[in-house]
Amino acid sequence: MFNDRYGLPLSTSSQRAAELYIESVDLAQSFNAGAEARSRLAIEEDEGFAIAYLVLGLQLQQRMDLGGAQDAFTRIVSSWAVT
């Protein structure tokens, strides 16, 4: 299990996904480009990484891609599905 910059646990077992998520949040908080791309890469690394979908949804919502945001938010629930 990995933690974010604030010491909170992340729901991924992928070190790379955790790193990409942290980079995404850092970029978004500093209003720099590349945050959305990092979120997408984190999701590619771990398709069950719920908070990465949340952050992606917020990033899409911020740029008024409401359909994309809704899809990302819907995938949060899907990522919790137990197979």
GIGINOR-V154380 format. One record per backbone hydrogen bond with DSSP energy under -1.0 kcal/mol. CO is the residue of the C=O (numbers start at 1). NH is the residue of the N-H. Records with the same first field share a line. If there is no record, write none. Layout:
CO = NH, NH
//
This chain:
2 = 10
4 = 7
8 = 4
10 = 12
14 = 18
15 = 19
16 = 20
17 = 21
18 = 22
19 = 23
20 = 24
21 = 25
22 = 26
23 = 27
24 = 28
25 = 29
26 = 30
27 = 32
28 = 31
34 = 38
35 = 39
36 = 40
37 = 41
38 = 42
39 = 43
40 = 44
41 = 45
42 = 46
46 = 49
48 = 50
49 = 53
50 = 54
51 = 55
52 = 56
53 = 57
54 = 58
55 = 59
56 = 60
57 = 61
58 = 62
59 = 63
60 = 65
61 = 64
64 = 66
65 = 69
66 = 70
67 = 71
68 = 72
69 = 73
70 = 74
71 = 75
74 = 78
75 = 79
77 = 80
78 = 81
//
